[in-house]
Amino acid sequence: MKQKETGIPISPSLNAINSHQDKLTLSRTTKNRLLYISALSVTVAIAISIIAKGLIYLINIVTNISFYGLLDVHFHSPAANHLGLWVIIVPAIGGIIVGLMALYGSKAIRGHGIPEAMEQILTNQSKIKPSITFLKPISSAIAIGTGGPFGAEGPIIATGGALGSTLGQLLKITANERKVILAAGATAGMSAIFGTPIAAVLLAIELLLFEFSPKSILPVALACITGAAGHHLLFEPGPVFPMPNLAVPSNGALAIYSGIGLFIGFLSLGITKIVYLIEDWFDKLPIHWMWWPALGGLGVGLIGYFAPHTLGVGYDNIISILSGTIPLLLILRLCFFKFLSWAIALGSGTSGGTLAPLLTIGGAAGAITGAVILMFFPNSGITIPMAALLGMSSMFAGASRAYLTSITFALESTMQSNALLPLLGACTASYLVSFFLMENTIMTEKIARRGVVTPVSFEPDVLSKLSVVDVMNKSFVILNAQNTVSEVKATLLAHSTNTHDFIVVDKKGNYTGTANLADIYNDTLADKLTLANIVHPSTLTINSNTSLRQAAELMAKHSAELVAVTSAENTIIGSLSCKEIIAAYGLHNNEADETAQPISLKRQRLKVLSKGRRLMNSNTKEPGN
């Protein structure tokens, strides 16, 4: 047995991991993969931009047939229909069709898209059934076209994610790369509908990727840019929600706007609870779930009879609310009935989205709150359009906890840069309420009930910040493969050691593998058997400058519990085992949680008093001198 002191040479032919050439090859391979995944993401984005336009056309066709008996691809609001009481039946018919599609096609078309995509990312290696690529947009077009109070963005996000996942399943790529293409397709769809590429990238980070790294952000960003280009080419140019120009608010107005965000935050809590309460009611119905969308459709139709503007997509409602010109009573009716209609429809499990309804409800609530404040404080300096915009954004921030997405989406969709500070204050206030008072969001509650845990923070990887040299065992033990088992036992008895795993070298000092106490003290082994017969052969060595994350990945790949650590001169200078990795992780967490007070005011005060006393004593002694 040898105790490590100065390092021993290993066979250079065995140390492929440490070669400079292999590092360059690995770097080139990583960059080539990034280019490949980026190209696939852009391809998916081009396809989903075209599908987004087709979805809008399909929604318009179904709407025009259902409410006007016209075969037309142009938009006509279902609110202007003249069906009378028959309007109650139209959404129910759409619900029956969606229920049949879910029963005989795929149950995954139910819901609003993003939670389902999150679940597949977190539990199923980002594998979505290919049939969702065409079933989701068709079912959503039927649900929305027959009066469902949803927006087109939810279905197109789900469709883009399904398309990206399908392509990822057809090609030989990793699960993480498939996740990136899924997120790229989903957010490219959002960008194609709204023309908001930055918000789409942030949505991917906050709700789909759960990470921030070049290998994931670059493909998604390129896809979102492509989706935005598709929006400008296939849809109308300019902001999707035009509104009057907003003035720079005063400090007092900023405080009030933040208060509006706080109020909307509490409102978002109530809305989320009610939506899932209604879903629980549907779960208790003594009929098959296929009929639930039809029952929800009857509720939507009944509400639509009394409040026609609650029917359909409702992007025009958002624009009207942001204009600040709608009478307060009409906004109040729209806010209440739109929420009621949407909650019933979503709870019934039909196919639709959440973003547009949340924007409508939040915008209306913000406008109402702003109007009430102006009624009592006419000189407060706030405006109704700004209050509506903040309500719209903070509602999404509170309900989904997609904080950065909410702020950026409001800026990109309206092109109102003067709203940045009010948006920051309102969304922060809403997010705080949601974070402290709501365990799950409207996006995660459904999958949380199925036992799926979603990440809540994006902290730096602990293992990536540490190098192997920081945690390796420098007092490692080296055994010679030529020694017999009895010789090794005698040596171990003579030298007390807490090590259970040992590095083994041959007679030339070249690294050959590892051995452990369980092997050495195996009662079935003959004492004259050499260590070479029980060694676990391995050629894996790790450079001391390698990150602990890379080391852990290599050890997992090779199922190695112990590896030799080498220096730049290709000599063994330590060992690394799973125990060191776990200890390093635990130490970092303890340091992160440990409270400390590097600067003590009490200590500083005592120092000042001590210096003061010494100064007074020296002044007192001077006359006597």
TALINWO-V544067 format. One record per helix or strand. SS is the DSSP state (H for helix, E for strand). FROM is the first residue (numbers start at 1). TO is the last residue. If there is no record, write none. Layout:
ss=SS from=FROM to=TO
ss=SS from=FROM to=TO
This chain:
ss=E from=2 to=3
ss=E from=8 to=9
ss=H from=12 to=14
ss=H from=16 to=18
ss=H from=20 to=68
ss=H from=78 to=80
ss=H from=84 to=104
ss=H from=107 to=109
ss=E from=111 to=111
ss=H from=114 to=123
ss=H from=132 to=145
ss=H from=152 to=170
ss=H from=175 to=194
ss=H from=197 to=209
ss=H from=214 to=234
ss=H from=251 to=283
ss=H from=289 to=306
ss=H from=308 to=310
ss=H from=315 to=323
ss=H from=328 to=347
ss=E from=351 to=351
ss=H from=355 to=376
ss=H from=384 to=400
ss=H from=403 to=414
ss=H from=417 to=437
ss=H from=445 to=448
ss=H from=462 to=465
ss=E from=467 to=467
ss=H from=468 to=471
ss=E from=473 to=473
ss=E from=477 to=480
ss=E from=484 to=484
ss=H from=485 to=494
ss=E from=501 to=505
ss=E from=511 to=516
ss=H from=517 to=520
ss=E from=530 to=530
ss=H from=531 to=533
ss=E from=536 to=537
ss=E from=541 to=543
ss=E from=547 to=547
ss=H from=548 to=557
ss=E from=562 to=566
ss=E from=571 to=577
ss=H from=578 to=593
ss=H from=601 to=622
